[in-house]
Amino acid sequence: MWSKTVLLVSIFGVLVNAVQQFTLGTWFIDTWETPATWNAKTGYLFPAFQAAQNVPFAVSEDQTTVILDPLPDQDKFLSNVAGWDDHTNASVFMTIYNYVALANGTQGFDIISDESIIHLATRLGQISGRTLFVRWLPEMNGNWMPYGQQPAQYVATWKRMYPIMKNLAPGVQLVWSPNYDLKQGDTSYWPGAEYVDYVGTSVYWKDYGIDGLMPNTYISTSISTVYNEYAVAYNKSFWISECSGAWETGPGVNPVTGESFTNVTPSVTQAEFQSAFWRGVLNESLMDSFPLLVGAFIFEVAKSEEFYTDFRVTNDSSVRSAFLDIVDTLDKAGRMVWASPVQVTSTTSTTSTTIPVAVSPVAIQQEESAVAASAQWILPEFFFGAVVALGFL
C-alpha cells in the first residue's frame, strides 16, 4: 500500500496544497491474530501487514543442513501471504532476517548463498494482488543482529540480492532500514541510491524501569538522521519500519546505567504511556514536517527484553481505546489511507460468492507521487473549464 496524496482545489481557482495520507500497518508475531481478526478488532481495513522470514529459510534440527524452502507445516501463517484472510488489497511488508546458523559455526553473511536468495525471491514472486515491500536485513548497524556492524559485507550482500530479487519478484520495493541511531555521516552501510527503493528506520521509546511519558519531540529527533541523510538526500519515500512504546513490568536492568529494578514502578498508566508515543507518530505536524514519510508499522508484540516489555496497542481495552481515538482523529482529518476490499469468486459450487472489488491504487499512487514531487499545486481541468464558463478568465 502506497501513501496517497489528496489534492484539494477551489472552484474559483484558489489552489490548496496537497495533503499527504499516511499508511498505518501492523506486525503481530507468534499470536493467534490474523489480518481479519485485527481489522475486526480495530474497526479499520488496515492497509499493510508486516511479516518476517529468514534467509536461508531454516536449518535442519541437527544444524547440519540448510533448508531453502518451508515444508507445508513449517510456514508460519503470517509469512504465508497466500493464506491471509483479510480479502483486501493490503500491502505485504516482508522483513528478511538471518537468524540461522549451522553447528560448524557458519552464520551471518557466510550462510547467505545466491541459491538461498533465489529460493526466497521465487517464493516472494508468487505473491499476487498486493504491493510487496521487502525490508532486507534491517537494523544492520546494531550489535544484536548476526549480520550487524559488518558494513562491507552488508553492502556486498545487498548488491548480490538486488538483481535476483528484482528479476524473480517483479514489482518488489526494497526497503533499506537501519536502526534509528545510525551515526550522522556514516554512509558505510549504504548500497547506493540505484539499489534502494525506500528508506526506513526502527524507533522505540524505552524509559528503562520507569515507564515515563515520551517527550513530544522524541520521534522527530530520532528519525531525523536517517530521514535527512538518505530519504531527503536521495528523494526516497520513508517508512518508520517498526515502532511502539515499550511498556515494562517486573524485574530488570537499565542497560544504560546498570541500575537494577526488582519491579517497575510506572509513573503513568499504560494507556497514557502508549498514547504519548502514538501521538508522537500519528500527528499532522510530523507528517507535514517530514513530507517523504509514508507510514509506520505497529510492533504488536509482548516479549522479554531488559524487562518484560509489552509493545502492544490492542491487548488492553483502555490502551486500545486510547490508541484508536488517536487514529480516529487523523482519519476524520483525511490523513489516513486504508485498504480496499477485493473480489473473491468461489468456483467450488454452482454459484459464486463475491466480495466487492476495488482496483489496486499502486499505479495511481505512482502517478500521484510524481506529481507531488514536481509541484505542490494543481488545478484540475474541469475546474478550469468552470472558471472560464463563469467568466472569471
C-alpha positions as CSV (number, residue, x, y, z in Angstrom):
1,M,0.0,0.0,0.0
2,W,1.4,3.3,-1.0
3,S,0.7,6.6,0.7
4,K,-1.8,8.7,-1.2
5,T,-1.8,12.4,-1.9
6,V,-5.2,14.2,-1.7
7,L,-5.5,17.1,-4.0
8,L,-7.8,19.9,-2.9
9,V,-8.8,22.9,-5.1
10,S,-11.3,25.7,-5.0
11,I,-13.9,26.1,-7.8
12,F,-12.9,29.8,-8.1
13,G,-9.3,28.8,-8.9
14,V,-7.8,29.2,-5.4
15,L,-5.2,26.4,-5.2
16,V,-4.9,24.4,-2.0
17,N,-1.8,22.5,-1.0
18,A,-1.7,18.7,-1.4
19,V,-2.4,16.6,1.7
20,Q,-0.2,13.5,2.2
21,Q,-2.1,10.5,3.6
22,F,-0.5,8.0,6.0
23,T,-0.3,4.2,5.8
24,L,-0.5,2.6,9.2
25,G,0.5,-1.1,9.2
26,T,0.9,-3.7,11.9
27,W,3.2,-6.5,12.7
28,F,2.0,-9.2,15.1
29,I,4.3,-12.1,15.8
30,D,3.6,-15.6,17.2
31,T,0.0,-14.9,18.2
32,W,-3.5,-16.2,17.2
33,E,-4.1,-12.9,15.4
34,T,-4.8,-12.8,11.7
35,P,-5.3,-9.8,9.3
36,A,-9.1,-10.4,9.5
37,T,-9.2,-10.5,13.3
38,W,-7.0,-7.5,13.5
39,N,-9.3,-5.5,11.2
40,A,-12.3,-6.6,13.2
41,K,-10.7,-5.6,16.5
42,T,-9.7,-2.1,15.3
43,G,-12.7,-1.4,13.0
44,Y,-10.4,-0.4,10.1
45,L,-9.2,-2.3,7.0
46,F,-5.5,-1.9,7.7
47,P,-3.6,-1.1,4.5
48,A,-0.4,-3.1,5.3
49,F,0.8,-6.1,7.3
50,Q,4.3,-7.0,8.2
51,A,5.7,-10.5,8.4
52,A,9.2,-12.0,8.5
53,Q,11.3,-14.8,7.1
54,N,14.9,-15.9,7.3
55,V,17.4,-16.2,4.5
56,P,18.1,-19.1,4.2
57,F,14.7,-20.2,5.4
58,A,16.0,-22.5,8.1
59,V,18.4,-25.2,9.1
60,S,17.8,-28.9,10.0
61,E,17.2,-29.9,13.6
62,D,20.8,-31.1,14.0
63,Q,22.0,-27.8,12.4
64,T,24.0,-29.6,9.7
65,T,21.9,-28.8,6.6
66,V,20.5,-25.6,5.1
67,I,16.7,-25.7,4.3
68,L,15.9,-23.4,1.4
69,D,12.1,-23.6,1.4
70,P,9.4,-24.3,4.1
71,L,7.7,-27.6,4.3
72,P,3.8,-27.3,4.5
73,D,3.9,-27.4,8.3
74,Q,6.8,-25.0,8.7
75,D,5.4,-21.9,7.0
76,K,4.0,-19.6,9.7
77,F,0.6,-18.2,8.9
78,L,1.6,-14.5,8.6
79,S,4.7,-15.2,6.3
80,N,2.4,-17.4,4.1
81,V,0.7,-14.4,2.4
82,A,-1.5,-16.7,0.3
83,G,-3.3,-17.7,3.4
84,W,-4.1,-14.1,4.6
85,D,-7.8,-13.9,5.4
86,D,-8.5,-10.1,5.1
87,H,-9.8,-10.1,1.5
88,T,-8.3,-6.7,0.8
89,N,-5.5,-5.2,-1.2
90,A,-3.4,-4.6,1.9
91,S,0.3,-4.5,1.1
92,V,2.9,-7.0,2.2
93,F,5.9,-5.7,4.1
94,M,8.2,-8.7,4.4
95,T,11.2,-8.3,6.7
96,I,14.1,-10.6,5.9
97,Y,16.3,-11.7,8.8
98,N,19.2,-14.1,9.1
99,Y,18.7,-15.9,12.5
100,V,20.0,-19.2,11.3
101,A,23.4,-20.9,12.0
102,L,25.0,-24.3,11.3
103,A,26.6,-26.4,14.0
104,N,30.0,-25.7,12.5
105,G,29.6,-22.0,13.2
106,T,28.6,-20.9,9.7
107,Q,26.2,-18.0,10.1
108,G,25.6,-14.4,9.2
109,F,26.6,-13.4,5.7
110,D,28.6,-16.7,5.3
111,I,25.3,-18.7,5.1
112,I,23.5,-16.4,2.7
113,S,24.2,-18.1,-0.7
114,D,22.9,-16.9,-4.1
115,E,20.8,-20.1,-4.0
116,S,19.1,-19.1,-0.8
117,I,18.3,-15.7,-2.2
118,I,16.9,-17.2,-5.4
119,H,14.6,-19.5,-3.4
120,L,13.4,-16.6,-1.2
121,A,12.8,-14.4,-4.2
122,T,10.9,-17.1,-6.0
123,R,8.6,-17.5,-3.1
124,L,8.0,-13.8,-2.8
125,G,7.4,-13.6,-6.6
126,Q,4.4,-15.8,-6.2
127,I,2.6,-13.1,-4.1
128,S,-0.1,-11.5,-6.3
129,G,-2.7,-8.8,-5.9
130,R,-0.8,-6.9,-3.2
131,T,2.1,-4.5,-3.3
132,L,5.2,-6.2,-2.0
133,F,7.9,-4.4,0.1
134,V,11.0,-6.3,1.3
135,R,12.9,-4.9,4.2
136,W,16.3,-6.7,3.7
137,L,18.4,-7.4,6.8
138,P,17.3,-4.4,8.8
139,E,19.0,-2.7,11.9
140,M,22.3,-3.8,10.4
141,N,24.1,-1.1,12.4
142,G,23.1,-2.9,15.7
143,N,25.2,-5.4,17.5
144,W,22.2,-7.6,18.2
145,M,21.9,-8.9,14.7
146,P,24.1,-11.8,13.4
147,Y,24.8,-9.7,10.4
148,G,25.2,-6.5,12.4
149,Q,28.1,-4.0,12.3
150,Q,29.7,-5.5,9.2
151,P,29.1,-2.8,6.6
152,A,31.3,-4.0,3.8
153,Q,29.7,-7.5,3.8
154,Y,26.3,-5.9,4.2
155,V,26.7,-3.7,1.1
156,A,28.2,-6.6,-0.9
157,T,25.3,-8.9,0.0
158,W,22.7,-6.3,-0.8
159,K,24.2,-5.8,-4.3
160,R,24.1,-9.6,-4.8
161,M,20.5,-9.7,-3.6
162,Y,19.2,-6.8,-5.7
163,P,19.2,-8.2,-9.2
164,I,17.9,-11.6,-8.1
165,M,15.0,-10.1,-6.2
166,K,14.1,-7.7,-9.0
167,N,14.2,-10.5,-11.6
168,L,12.2,-13.1,-9.7
169,A,9.8,-10.8,-7.8
170,P,8.9,-8.1,-10.3
171,G,7.5,-5.1,-8.7
172,V,9.1,-5.6,-5.4
173,Q,10.0,-2.5,-3.5
174,L,13.3,-2.8,-1.5
175,V,13.5,-1.0,1.8
176,W,16.9,-0.1,3.4
177,S,16.2,0.3,7.1
178,P,18.9,0.8,9.7
179,N,18.2,1.4,13.4
180,Y,17.4,5.0,14.3
181,D,20.7,5.5,16.0
182,L,22.8,5.3,12.8
183,K,25.6,7.8,13.3
184,Q,25.4,11.0,11.4
185,G,27.6,10.9,8.3
186,D,28.0,7.1,8.4
187,T,27.5,6.0,4.8
188,S,29.3,2.7,5.2
189,Y,26.0,0.6,5.1
190,W,24.5,2.5,2.1
191,P,24.5,0.3,-1.1
192,G,23.7,3.3,-3.4
193,A,20.6,5.1,-4.4
194,E,20.2,2.9,-7.5
195,Y,19.8,-0.2,-5.3
196,V,17.2,1.2,-2.9
197,D,13.5,2.0,-3.5
198,Y,12.5,3.1,0.1
199,V,14.3,4.2,3.2
200,G,13.2,3.3,6.7
201,T,14.2,3.1,10.3
202,S,13.1,1.4,13.6
203,V,12.3,3.6,16.6
204,Y,11.0,2.8,20.1
205,W,10.6,4.7,23.3
206,K,12.1,2.9,26.3
207,D,12.2,4.5,29.7
208,Y,14.0,1.7,31.5
209,G,12.4,0.8,34.8
210,I,10.3,4.0,35.0
211,D,7.6,3.9,32.3
212,G,7.5,7.7,31.9
213,L,6.0,9.7,29.1
214,M,7.9,10.1,25.8
215,P,9.0,13.7,25.1
216,N,7.0,15.4,22.4
217,T,10.0,15.8,20.1
218,Y,11.4,12.2,20.5
219,I,10.1,10.8,17.2
220,S,11.1,13.7,15.0
221,T,14.6,13.8,16.7
222,S,15.0,10.0,16.4
223,I,14.2,9.7,12.7
224,S,15.9,12.9,11.5
225,T,19.4,11.5,10.8
226,V,18.2,8.6,8.6
227,Y,15.4,10.7,7.1
228,N,17.6,13.7,6.1
229,E,20.8,11.9,5.1
230,Y,19.1,9.3,3.0
231,A,15.4,9.8,2.2
232,V,15.8,13.6,1.6
233,A,19.3,13.3,0.1
234,Y,18.2,10.7,-2.5
235,N,14.5,11.6,-2.8
236,K,13.3,8.3,-1.4
237,S,10.0,7.8,0.4
238,F,10.4,6.9,4.1
239,W,8.9,4.3,6.4
240,I,9.0,4.1,10.2
241,S,9.5,0.3,9.7
242,E,8.6,-0.7,13.2
243,C,7.8,1.2,16.3
244,S,5.9,1.4,19.6
245,G,6.2,2.4,23.2
246,A,8.0,-0.2,25.4
247,W,5.8,-0.7,28.5
248,E,7.9,-2.5,31.1
249,T,6.9,-4.6,34.1
250,G,8.7,-6.9,36.5
251,P,12.4,-7.0,37.4
252,G,15.1,-5.9,35.0
253,V,18.2,-3.8,34.5
254,N,18.7,-0.5,32.8
255,P,21.3,-1.3,30.1
256,V,22.4,2.4,30.1
257,T,23.1,3.0,33.8
258,G,23.3,-0.6,35.0
259,E,20.7,0.1,37.7
260,S,18.7,-3.0,38.8
261,F,15.0,-3.0,39.5
262,T,13.1,-5.6,41.5
263,N,9.9,-4.3,39.9
264,V,9.0,-1.4,37.6
265,T,7.0,1.4,39.3
266,P,5.3,3.2,36.5
267,S,4.7,6.9,36.7
268,V,1.7,6.8,34.4
269,T,-0.9,4.3,33.2
270,Q,-0.2,2.0,30.2
271,A,-2.8,3.9,28.2
272,E,-1.2,7.2,28.9
273,F,2.2,5.8,28.1
274,Q,1.2,4.4,24.7
275,S,-0.9,7.5,23.9
276,A,2.1,9.7,24.3
277,F,4.1,7.5,21.9
278,W,1.4,7.3,19.2
279,R,0.5,11.0,19.4
280,G,4.2,11.5,18.5
281,V,3.8,9.3,15.4
282,L,0.2,9.9,14.3
283,N,0.0,13.6,14.1
284,E,-0.3,16.1,11.3
285,S,2.6,18.2,12.3
286,L,5.0,15.3,12.0
287,M,3.6,14.3,8.6
288,D,3.9,17.9,7.3
289,S,7.4,18.3,8.7
290,F,8.5,15.0,7.1
291,P,6.7,15.0,3.7
292,L,8.5,11.9,2.5
293,L,7.2,9.9,5.5
294,V,4.6,7.5,4.0
295,G,3.7,5.3,7.0
296,A,4.6,3.3,10.1
297,F,4.2,-0.2,11.5
298,I,3.0,-1.0,14.9
299,F,5.1,-3.6,16.7
300,E,2.2,-5.6,18.2
301,V,4.3,-7.8,20.4
302,A,5.0,-8.6,24.1
303,K,8.3,-10.3,25.0
304,S,11.2,-10.4,27.5
305,E,13.9,-7.9,26.9
306,E,15.7,-5.8,29.6
307,F,12.3,-6.2,31.3
308,Y,9.1,-7.9,30.3
309,T,8.0,-5.5,27.6
310,D,4.6,-5.0,26.1
311,F,4.6,-3.0,22.9
312,R,1.0,-3.8,22.0
313,V,-1.8,-1.3,21.5
314,T,-4.8,-3.7,21.3
315,N,-4.3,-6.2,24.1
316,D,-5.6,-4.0,26.9
317,S,-9.0,-2.4,26.4
318,S,-8.0,1.0,27.8
319,V,-4.9,1.1,25.7
320,R,-6.8,0.1,22.6
321,S,-9.4,2.7,23.2
322,A,-6.9,5.5,23.7
323,F,-4.9,4.4,20.6
324,L,-8.0,4.2,18.4
325,D,-9.0,7.7,19.5
326,I,-5.8,9.0,18.0
327,V,-6.3,7.0,14.8
328,D,-9.9,8.2,14.6
329,T,-8.8,11.9,14.9
330,L,-6.4,11.6,12.0
331,D,-8.9,9.6,9.9
332,K,-11.5,12.3,10.3
333,A,-8.9,14.8,9.2
334,G,-8.5,12.8,6.0
335,R,-4.9,11.9,6.7
336,M,-5.2,8.1,6.8
337,V,-5.3,5.6,3.9
338,W,-7.0,2.2,4.3
339,A,-7.2,-1.0,2.3
340,S,-10.0,-1.7,-0.1
341,P,-12.0,-4.9,-0.3
342,V,-11.2,-7.2,-3.2
343,Q,-13.4,-9.5,-5.2
344,V,-13.2,-13.2,-4.4
345,T,-15.2,-15.5,-6.6
346,S,-15.6,-19.1,-5.4
347,T,-15.7,-21.8,-8.2
348,T,-16.3,-24.7,-5.8
349,S,-20.1,-24.6,-6.3
350,T,-22.6,-23.8,-9.0
351,T,-23.0,-20.3,-7.6
352,S,-20.2,-17.7,-6.9
353,T,-19.7,-15.7,-3.8
354,T,-18.5,-12.2,-4.5
355,I,-16.9,-9.6,-2.2
356,P,-16.9,-6.0,-3.5
357,V,-13.8,-5.2,-5.5
358,A,-11.6,-2.1,-5.6
359,V,-8.8,-1.5,-8.1
360,S,-5.3,-1.6,-6.5
361,P,-4.1,2.0,-6.1
362,V,-0.5,1.2,-7.0
363,A,-0.5,2.7,-10.5
364,I,-2.5,5.7,-9.3
365,Q,-0.1,6.3,-6.4
366,Q,3.0,6.2,-8.6
367,E,1.5,9.0,-10.7
368,E,0.4,11.0,-7.7
369,S,3.8,10.7,-6.2
370,A,5.5,12.0,-9.3
371,V,3.0,14.9,-9.4
372,A,3.6,15.7,-5.8
373,A,7.3,15.7,-6.2
374,S,7.3,18.1,-9.1
375,A,4.5,20.5,-8.0
376,Q,2.7,21.4,-4.8
377,W,-0.3,23.0,-6.5
378,I,-2.7,21.5,-9.1
379,L,-5.8,22.9,-10.8
380,P,-7.9,20.1,-12.5
381,E,-9.1,20.8,-16.0
382,F,-12.8,20.6,-15.1
383,F,-12.3,23.4,-12.5
384,F,-10.5,25.5,-15.2
385,G,-13.4,25.0,-17.5
386,A,-15.9,26.0,-14.8
387,V,-13.9,29.2,-14.1
388,V,-13.9,30.1,-17.8
389,A,-17.6,29.4,-18.2
390,L,-18.4,31.7,-15.3
391,G,-16.5,34.5,-16.9
392,F,-13.7,34.8,-14.3
393,L,-11.0,34.4,-17.0
